[in-house]
Amino acid sequence: MFDRGFLIRMRRRALRRRVWYKVLDDLERGIVSLAAQVVDRVESVVLGVVLVKIGAKLKKALTSDVVRLMYEYGIEKARQFSDQAVEWGNRRASFWVSDYAFARYLAVLEYYKPTVFGF
């Protein structure tokens, strides 16, 4: 499960990226801090489940906007383009779905799309 070093690194990284106080409430911050001080290795299943949920919240908050947009938007859009290209006869387009560079490209296009004119 978790050890003391991992919990300390998780806390330190969240503090440096300024998400420790934004994402976690008092109870969650206390659980991580206390677990890092008290135990060398988490062996309790209940505490482990709670720490996994807290870690998931921190992981989501620590991911950049472009990476988050790539997973939420880019991969889906790449699948749509791939399906359309396969319908038009491009058999190699079926590999576009697993091309993360293409999904990242589509996400960056969406991220920097000008919204001034309302398009």
Protein Blocks (a to p, Z undefined) as FASTA:
>chain_A
ZZfklmmmmmmmmmmnopmmmmpcfklmmmmmmmmmmpmbdcbfklmmmmmmmmmmmmmm
mpcfklmmmmmmmmmmmmmmmmmmmmnopaklmmmmmmmklmmmmmmmmmmpcfkloZZ
